[in-house]
Amino acid sequence: MYYEDEQQRMESYYNNADLVIQGIPLEVGFEKDGRKHYTVSIEKVWKGKADALVDIATALDSAGCGISLDIDTPMIIFASLNDNQYTTGLCSGTEEPTDSLVEWLNTYDGKNIRTNKEEEEPAVDDEPLAIDCTPYICKNGDRFPRCEGKNSINYLVAPCDFSGGEGEPEELQGFRDVPSNHRNFAAISFVKSEGIVKGYEGNTFKPDQRINRAEFTKIIIMANFTGATIDECESNHLFADISQSDWFADYVCTAKENGVIDGYPDQTFRPQGFVNFAEAAKIVVGAFGIETNPEDHLGIWWRPYVFALAKIGGLPSTFSDPNQQITRGDMAEIIYRVKMGMDY
């Protein structure tokens, strides 16, 4: 009641909390150390660190500032850490998410509201660049591995010297808009060298552009099925919003016939819709045949797929929550990481 304005109130909630998350309460247990405990599935973390599931305690009633969290309902939770136990209450700021609250959390860094420019140009972290395992491709077509396992190979002489000349053909060089310091450089180089992607006119890849369901499905199917399998798929009666003449029909057909995609309850595929990490994880796990654990489900459909990718290192560093829309660079990173994780 003593805050001068909404900004000051939100800053107080945020700064007083050790953990700020959006999560879904899955179950509640009572009479444990005089408090009720909620098991919360985390969807996004703005402050602090937590696993996929976190135990949040609160007082048993409102007289003790206890708060009731609705099961299976998303909540923004501000929690304090005491004796290795996260707690929340009526005066913590915990509430159901609103667009304005989520926007505020997305733009607050603990001190200031971040500007759009700062969002578009994130600070460079100190993590080392990923090893580029794109194979050497000689002018005569011979290939030499650049890595053994997850370690780079140091050749005493250039590997193509004995294969008709050093270097790569001009058409196999990197994309103009993917510099060597781009976070997805190694991944994008890999998917190009493997013939999984070709890019756009002018030798560009547009790594930071969001990717829709049709494009994503095509690329994942190309990475896992032969051209003959794709061409032979009978693309009749696929989904209500796809016709046989659509350029992506055969890829969607292959995905559907092999259980990679299911579509939506209204029998549509929504090919122009942008893909989020949850959808991408399901498609990738199905296409690559990655094993999932049914016990990871816990009432949330995407959890087994995201967990399965995480276990083999298939999630890119940009992953923050399952509803986050992915970019073309993210797509390349997922394929690259999955193939490396499965091969080695």
C-alpha positions, 0 to 999 in steps of 0.5 A: 500500500506504500508503493508510489506507483506500479513500477515500484511495486513490481520492482519490490516483488522482483527484487525481494524474490529469489525465484521468479517463474511462470509455472503450472501447479501439478499437485498439492500436499498438506501438513508438511512442516505446517505448510502446504506444498505445491509441485510446480512444473516450470515453463519459464524462469526470469530470476534464479535457477530451478529444475523442471519441477520445483517444490513451492511451500505456502502457509496453510491459510490466508491468516498466515499469508498463505496463498492458494494455487489452482492446479493445472493453471499457469501462475507467475510465482515470486518465491523466497528461498529459506533453508533450501525451501522456496516459499510464496504468499499473499504479499509476494506478487504471485498471481495468474499471468497477464500480458502486461506482467509477462511483458514487464518481466521480459523487459526488466533486468533487476535494475532497469527496463530493457529497451527494444534495442537492447533486446535485439542486440543481446550481450555476448556471453563468455561461453566458448564458440562451438567446435565447427565439425563441418567436414572438409569438402574438396574440389573433387568431391572427396570429404574428410572429417573435421572432428573425431567424436566431439574433438576437432582433428588437427591434420599435419597437412591440409587434407585436400592437398592429395585430393585435387586441390585444397579448399571448398567449391565456391557454392559450398562456402558459408552463407553471406549472412552467417558470420563465423562468430554467429552463435549458430555458425557451426550448426548452419555450416553442418546442415548446409554441408549435409545437403539438408538446407540450401538457403535463399537467393544471394547465398543467404540463410536468414538465421534469425528469421522465425520458421513456420510449420511447413518449412520446419517439417520439410527440413526435418523430414529431409534430414531423416527420409530418402527422396524416394520415400518422400516422393512415393507418399500418397498425399491425399486426405492429409489435413483440411488446410493442405492440398496435394498441390502444395509444395510441402504436401509430400513432406507433411504426408511423410511426416504424418504417415510415419507418426511424426506429426498429428495435426490439430483437433480440428483436422488442420495442420496450420502450415503457416503458423510459426513453430515453438520449441514444444512443437519442434521437440515433438517433431524432431523426437518423432522423426529421429526416433529418439526414445522418450520416458512416459514418466516425464509426462505428468499431464503436460504433453510436450514434457517427454519430448523436451526432456528427451532432447535435453538428455542428448544435448539437443536443446540450443542455448537459446531455449527458455520456455516451450512456447518460445518461437524458434528461428531458422538458426535454432532449427539448424542448432537442434538438428546439429546437436541431435545428430552429434548427440546420437552419433557420439 
